[in-house]
Amino acid sequence: MIKELIVVEGKNDAHAVRQALGEVDVIWTEGFGLTKKKLEYIAEMATRQGVIVLTDPDTVGEQIRNRIRTYVPQAKHTYLTRKVATKQGDIGVENAAPHDIRQAFAHIQQEQGTSSENFTMEDLFTAGIVGSKQASNYRLALGRKLGIGDTNAKQCLHRLNRFGISRELFFQAMEEVRDGERS
């Protein structure tokens, strides 16, 4: 059972998370309506019980996530892919199946105190997730395997370093991604 406070964007997202995870503690930001008072509450809860952020896999969701990250750097993060969170052109946590939400919570990421530089753009190029025909597909598959969400090349590099993903885990996941392509 998840003990942390789960932060989502809206009421329907909260309902979807509870459907998937049961009786968990959820608060919603009301999108950009995230007030300083609510941020202070989230920060207090991060100290008391921990916080996990799950926002929509879109630009607005990332902006809200970044605002929380700035105010509550100890918050944990989990991500849904655009594919599982999209229904009839609408992107949102509320569109994800309970199984996909549970899967996202199996890959909770904790930011490291300082962003390590385990990876460079050259590493991503060598791995084929930048500059190859399959780069975008590889990044999507890698994002699912590592629980870092859908990314472009720059975001991928940033998240790998920010979440302290080890080189060993990265290369193991990349091998699985390539093996999945061959099967």
ZISUL-V663990 format. One line per field, one symbol per residue. ss: DSSP state (A for helix, B for strand, O for the rest). psi: psi as a letter, one per 20 degrees, with the letter a starting at -180 (. if undefined). Layout:
ss->???
psi->???
This chain:
ss->OOOOBBBBOOAAAAAAAAAAAOOOOBBBOOAAAOOAAAAAAAAAAAAAOOBBBOOOOOAAAAAAAAAAAAAOOOOBBOOOOOOOOBBOOBBOAAAOOAAAAAAAAOOOBBOOOOOOOOOOAAAAAAAOOOOOOOAAAAAAAAAAAAOOOOOOAAAAAAAAAAOOOOAAAAAAAAAAAAAAAAO
psi->pphqppprgrghggggghhhibnropqqilcijorhghgggggghhggiqppporqmaggghggghgggghmhjqrqqqqqhgijpolippqhiiqqgghghghiilpppqqgqorlhqrhhghghijjpjrhjgggggggggggikjrpqagghggghgghjkpqhggghgghghghhhhh.
